[in-house]
Amino acid sequence: MARQPKAAAATPRFDPSRRYSIRLSRKAEYPPGSGRFLSPGADAIELRGDVAQKLGDAIASETLLP
């Protein structure tokens, strides 16, 4: 029986206590289920890490804000 590699400890991509400037790669509904969408064509959006984490794979790039 082959051994399975141990999974790395899951660390969040975004720290909930920090602010980020993000750009989206596709439109993303936020808040989920609201019917309101953030556009990928817009300028960078500034938001908290907990919100960025929810947008997940729609984020193309991010910058930590001071």
C-alpha positions as CSV (number, residue, x, y, z in Angstrom):
1,M,0.0,0.0,0.0
2,A,1.5,3.4,-1.0
3,R,1.8,6.1,1.5
4,Q,-0.1,9.3,1.0
5,P,2.0,12.5,1.5
6,K,1.0,14.6,4.5
7,A,-1.1,17.6,3.7
8,A,0.5,20.9,4.4
9,A,-1.0,23.0,7.2
10,A,-3.7,25.2,5.7
11,T,-2.9,28.8,6.1
12,P,-5.3,31.5,4.8
13,R,-4.2,33.3,1.7
14,F,-5.5,36.6,3.2
15,D,-5.0,37.7,6.8
16,P,-8.5,38.8,8.0
17,S,-7.0,41.7,10.0
18,R,-5.1,43.2,7.0
19,R,-6.4,45.4,4.1
20,Y,-5.6,44.5,0.5
21,S,-5.9,46.2,-2.9
22,I,-7.2,43.6,-5.4
23,R,-7.9,43.2,-9.0
24,L,-10.4,40.6,-10.2
25,S,-9.9,38.2,-13.1
26,R,-13.7,37.6,-13.5
27,K,-16.8,39.1,-12.1
28,A,-17.7,38.0,-8.6
29,E,-21.0,38.1,-6.7
30,Y,-20.6,39.8,-3.3
31,P,-22.1,39.4,-0.8
32,P,-22.9,35.8,-2.1
33,G,-26.6,35.5,-3.0
34,S,-27.1,39.3,-3.2
35,G,-27.3,39.5,-7.0
36,R,-24.7,42.3,-6.9
37,F,-21.4,41.8,-8.8
38,L,-18.0,43.3,-8.6
39,S,-16.5,43.8,-12.1
40,P,-13.1,42.7,-13.3
41,G,-12.9,45.8,-15.5
42,A,-13.0,48.2,-12.5
43,D,-10.0,49.8,-10.8
44,A,-8.4,48.0,-7.9
45,I,-10.7,47.5,-4.9
46,E,-9.6,48.0,-1.3
47,L,-11.0,45.5,1.2
48,R,-10.3,43.5,4.3
49,G,-8.7,40.1,4.2
50,D,-11.9,38.2,5.3
51,V,-13.8,39.6,2.3
52,A,-10.8,38.9,-0.1
53,Q,-10.8,35.3,1.2
54,K,-14.5,34.9,0.2
55,L,-13.8,36.2,-3.3
56,G,-11.0,33.6,-3.6
57,D,-10.2,32.5,-7.1
58,A,-11.8,35.5,-8.7
59,I,-8.8,37.6,-7.6
60,A,-6.1,38.0,-10.2
61,S,-3.7,40.0,-8.1
62,E,-3.4,41.6,-4.7
63,T,-1.3,44.1,-2.8
64,L,-1.1,44.4,1.0
65,L,-1.9,48.0,2.0
66,P,-0.1,49.7,4.8
